[in-house]
Structures are given as C-alpha cells and as structure tokens.
Amino acid sequence: MSDGKEAIVVGQIGCGTVGSGVVRILRDNASIISRRVGKDIAVKRIAVRDLSDPRYVEVPEEMLTTEAMEVIGDPEVDIVVEVMGGIEPARTFILEAISRGKHVVCANKELMSTHGEELLRAAEEKGVDLAYEAAVGGGIPILMPLKESLAGNVIDQVLGIVNGTTNYILTRMSEEGLDFGEALAKAQELGYAEADPSYDVEGKDAAAKLAILASMAFNSRVTLSDVYAEGITSITPDDISFARELGYVIKLLAIAKDEPDGISVRVHPTIIPERHPLAAVRDENNAIFVSGDAVGELMFYGKGAGSLPAASAVVGDVISIARNILTGGRLVGCTCFFQKPVKDMKDVRCRYFMIFDVPDRPGVLAKIAGVFGENQVSIKSVIQHGTGREARIVLVTHEVREENIRATVRGLEGLEEVNRVASLIRVEDPGEE
C-alpha cells in the first residue's frame, strides 16, 4: 500500500490528551522511529471537534479538519489512529476505515470491551491490522505479551490495579487517613480525577479493561456487560485501619480467573495481604499480575494513564503495523477461539472481610455465630473492639460462595443483636486456601 512512498502515512481522529502525545512522540522521536521501522512515519491529517480548541501540542493549521471522513477517505493514509473515545461515532469511523483497507490503531477501552469481536472480525475479513495496546494499562505493555510472549502458557488468573484515579484515592486514604471525599478532592486538584469521577470510582473504567484482559488471557470472549463492577465510594478510614491491623491493604482490583466451571470476572474493593506485590503499588500507578503454568507469576508495572504513557502504547502499535506494511506481515488477530461460560457473581467463591456494630453484652457473639452457621459460612479470624456500650466486630471468613455471604448479611441485619453491618469487602490471599 505504501510502495514507492517516502513515508508511511498516519491519519488521526482526535487530538486531546492522548492524541497530542502521539503527535509529540512521532515528531520528537522521528529519527529513531524511522531507523527502527525502515521508513519515515508521517502524520498527515488530524480530525478534531473544534478547530479553535487549545491543544497540548503545536499542530500546523493545514493538518486539522473537523471532518473525520476526510482523514479516513484520504487515499494516502495507511494507518488510522482513533483516540477520540466513546462508542459512537468511533465504532462507525473504525469500521469505515477498515472497509477502505486502512490499518487501525485504537486506544478505546469502552469500544473494544463492547464491540471488539465485531471490529476484529471486520479487520480479519479485510486483511488489515487492528491494534489496541493503549486500551489497557496506558503505557504498560500487557496485551502484546499476553497474545504473543506468553502464548505458550495456560494462564489461570489476571489480577490488576488498572485505574490510577482509584489507586491514588485509596493510597491517600491509607497513608494520610483521609476519608473518601477528601482524597477524591485531592485527586481532582492534581488532575488525577475528572470533575465527574463516577466512571472511575464506580469501577466501570476498570471493568472495561478487565473484559479485554480476560478475553485475551483465556482465549474466550468476555464483554463489559459480563463484568461485575463495584466501586470504592463506600470505603472508609475504619476499613483501611482494621484491614491494616490484620495485615492487609485495600485496593480496587480487577480480577479474572479461568476456573473449571467458567470464567470469573469482577472489579471491586479487595483486601490483599501486605506481602502481595500489588499491595505496594501506590498513587496513580497501575500494575497487572499474571499467573501462567510455565512462566509462573509476572507483574507488569508502570504509568497507567497520561498523555505520553498512553501515547507510547499507541505509537508502539503504529510502528508494529508500519513494519508489517513494509514486510507484508500481519499482527496476530482475534484469539478468542473458546466459548467458556462466564460465572454469575452469586456463584463466585472467595473470602470476606466484615465489620459490624453490636451491643456490648453477653450472648451477642453466639447469636451472630448462629447466623453464619445457618448459611454454611465458616469464620477464619475475629477481633473485637469495645466502644463502651457498643462493640465493633471485625472478622474474616473462610472461602464461601457469594450467595451464602449475601444471605448471611441479610440474616445479620435482621438480628436485634446487630446494630449495623458496616462493611463487607472481598479478600484475595494466594497464600490461603
């Protein structure tokens, strides 16, 4: 497609935070990129919503257009980079680019976690590449390693801190004793959280990324709607303090497990032991922990967001495709050749950390133990803090089905001896059970 041309030509849709980073890297590192590829890579056209908007990078005015189809329809464009986000019109633009024989690089987690199968099939049928490394983990290389470097492994689990906003908030709560609202305000001041942070703090961003990770790790299609998502808005300083007393920390984890009865995919606040590598991941950093039968345990760590880290992943995909254009090669396409069932959350088994307030009087623990016994929930450890007329009980259960713990909570809430079930947080501890 680019035979006889001086450069491989890129057209870009979007020039916000990530898009401006792509332009900057391709410009500033042009010389070394050219040598690595074997030919120059040149950005020709960029579609933006408003020509008058300020940009994070200087772009010649003649390169800009408000019409995405001018980019897609340009016969000189070899690779279309989509960094606009959202489902539509991004989906339509990508399908149109593919139909015209353009290779596509996409940084769109929401789109790939909902319509990835459709887009990958369209690219396969047309014989073009679709790459989306930046959709998960920002600058952390994870999708290519899963698809290629670890292809000889059977991967049974992926655990990840894949949202920098929530990790920053939980770090500040843990290290400074802030409550959720205070830590969120600090994150917003520093630009780590949006004015409307709901997509991050409710776990939706992490869920989209987990759907992509699970699909690739387990070779079976998982979509965003399959992922159970619970955010961090209910986490309190008391939760963090009591967890620390038991040797744990709280993180918002994206958890995918390939089990004999199906795939478990869930995002929620999770208590993990202080010794676990993910426990040391602070502030806005991301980390993804992978377990394979041959390689053992690996952790991919780094900046999960930001203009240049995410753009680094986009440019890496552009370079891979550019090399393929010159050599006639292809990226590995869709590898979801299994159709494994996705487990309902009520059937997931794990351990639970619970806090509840009770009157400080004889017989209370016996009544509580009765409710746990009725629902086949075994208690692993328990501590009690007296507060005068009231006591606070903190316990960790043995592994049990989610359905049983929910029934236990309903039973506790119906007891006169329980004033309040304050917290219920799931526990992941590879060293136990």
Order of alpha helices (4+ residues) and beta strands (2+ residues): beta-alpha-alpha-beta-beta-alpha-beta-alpha-beta-alpha-beta-beta-alpha-alpha-alpha-alpha-beta-alpha-beta-beta-beta-beta-alpha-beta-alpha-beta-beta-beta-alpha-beta
